[in-house]
Amino acid sequence: MTTEPIIDLRALPAGIREFVKVLGLEKTIAVLTEQQGQMFYIPKHPTPECEFVKVFGLDMCNALERYAEQQYQIPMLHKVLVQIRDQIIVTEVANGTTIQQLVKRFKLTRQWITKILKEQGEYKEHQLEFKL
């Protein structure tokens, strides 16, 4: 059974929080993957013809109204992806995947995976054993 990751919006940069609130997690990931780091002008009175509205929609433009009449750099996706990765790691360990398997899969050290598990409250001593 696959469940959609739950993102802690408080841990995200303010710009990304706005995107997740308005667009939802899946669409935010898709849009930011394509547009992250790009500069867009946020109009004070958005229309369907403005570039930002064409790409992100009127609701997103309205959510960023505090940036009206300014250039706005689209946030980078990294913070969202790290949260999702960490949740996958916790879920995998709970389902019996070993830390060593996760080291290979995510290219992280055992110490880093253990740190993620401790932060998520899922660390158990027996999980450090190597099961090859």
C-alpha positions as CSV (number, residue, x, y, z in Angstrom):
1,M,0.0,0.0,0.0
2,T,1.6,3.3,-1.1
3,T,0.6,6.5,0.7
4,E,1.5,10.0,-0.5
5,P,4.2,11.5,1.7
6,I,3.1,14.1,4.2
7,I,5.1,17.3,3.8
8,D,5.8,19.5,6.9
9,L,5.2,22.9,5.3
10,R,6.8,24.7,8.2
11,A,10.2,23.1,7.2
12,L,10.0,24.4,3.7
13,P,11.1,27.8,2.5
14,A,8.2,30.3,2.4
15,G,8.1,30.3,-1.4
16,I,7.7,26.6,-1.7
17,R,5.1,26.6,1.0
18,E,2.9,28.8,-1.1
19,F,3.3,26.6,-4.1
20,V,2.3,23.4,-2.1
21,K,-0.6,25.2,-0.5
22,V,-2.0,26.4,-3.9
23,L,-1.0,23.6,-6.3
24,G,-0.7,20.6,-4.1
25,L,2.4,18.5,-3.7
26,E,2.4,16.5,-6.9
27,K,1.8,19.6,-9.2
28,T,4.4,21.6,-7.2
29,I,7.0,19.0,-7.8
30,A,6.2,18.8,-11.5
31,V,6.2,22.6,-12.0
32,L,9.3,23.3,-9.9
33,T,11.2,20.5,-11.6
34,E,10.7,22.4,-14.9
35,Q,10.8,26.0,-13.7
36,Q,13.0,26.1,-10.6
37,G,15.4,29.0,-10.5
38,Q,13.7,30.9,-13.3
39,M,12.8,34.5,-13.0
40,F,9.2,35.7,-13.6
41,Y,7.5,39.1,-13.3
42,I,4.6,39.0,-11.0
43,P,2.0,41.5,-12.3
44,K,-0.2,43.6,-10.0
45,H,-3.2,42.9,-12.1
46,P,-2.7,39.4,-13.6
47,T,-4.4,38.4,-16.8
48,P,-4.5,35.0,-18.6
49,E,-2.0,36.4,-21.1
50,C,0.8,37.1,-18.6
51,E,3.7,34.6,-18.6
52,F,3.5,33.7,-14.9
53,V,-0.3,32.9,-15.1
54,K,0.3,30.8,-18.3
55,V,2.8,28.7,-16.4
56,F,1.5,28.6,-12.8
57,G,-2.1,29.7,-13.0
58,L,-4.0,32.7,-11.7
59,D,-4.4,31.3,-8.1
60,M,-0.7,31.0,-7.8
61,C,-0.2,34.5,-9.1
62,N,-2.7,35.8,-6.5
63,A,-1.0,33.8,-3.7
64,L,2.2,35.7,-4.5
65,E,0.6,39.1,-4.6
66,R,3.1,40.5,-2.1
67,Y,5.6,40.2,-4.9
68,A,3.5,42.2,-7.4
69,E,5.4,44.4,-9.8
70,Q,8.6,42.6,-9.0
71,Q,10.8,39.9,-10.5
72,Y,10.3,36.6,-8.6
73,Q,12.7,33.7,-8.7
74,I,11.0,30.3,-8.6
75,P,12.2,28.3,-5.6
76,M,14.4,25.3,-5.9
77,L,12.8,21.9,-5.3
78,H,15.5,20.4,-3.2
79,K,13.8,20.9,0.2
80,V,10.6,19.1,-0.9
81,L,12.6,16.2,-2.4
82,V,14.7,15.8,0.8
83,Q,11.5,15.4,2.9
84,I,10.0,12.9,0.5
85,R,13.3,10.9,0.4
86,D,13.4,10.9,4.2
87,Q,9.8,9.6,4.5
88,I,10.6,6.9,2.0
89,I,13.6,5.8,4.0
90,V,11.5,5.6,7.2
91,T,8.7,3.7,5.4
92,E,11.2,1.3,3.8
93,V,12.9,0.5,7.2
94,A,9.5,-0.1,8.8
95,N,8.8,-2.6,5.9
96,G,12.0,-4.5,6.6
97,T,14.5,-2.9,4.2
98,T,17.9,-2.9,5.8
99,I,20.0,0.2,6.2
100,Q,22.7,-1.3,4.0
101,Q,20.1,-1.6,1.2
102,L,19.2,2.0,1.7
103,V,22.8,3.1,1.6
104,K,23.1,1.5,-1.9
105,R,19.8,2.8,-3.1
106,F,20.0,6.5,-1.9
107,K,23.8,6.8,-2.0
108,L,23.9,8.0,1.6
109,T,26.1,6.9,4.5
110,R,24.8,4.6,7.2
111,Q,25.3,7.5,9.6
112,W,23.1,9.8,7.6
113,I,20.3,7.2,7.3
114,T,20.5,6.6,11.0
115,K,20.3,10.4,11.6
116,I,17.2,10.5,9.4
117,L,15.6,7.6,11.3
118,K,16.4,9.3,14.7
119,E,14.9,12.6,13.6
120,Q,11.8,10.7,12.5
121,G,11.6,8.8,15.8
122,E,12.0,5.5,13.9
123,Y,15.5,4.4,15.0
124,K,16.0,1.0,16.7
125,E,19.3,-0.6,17.6
126,H,18.7,-3.8,15.7
127,Q,18.4,-1.9,12.4
128,L,22.1,-1.2,12.4
129,E,22.8,-4.9,11.7
130,F,24.0,-5.8,8.3
131,K,21.7,-8.2,6.6
132,L,23.2,-9.1,3.3
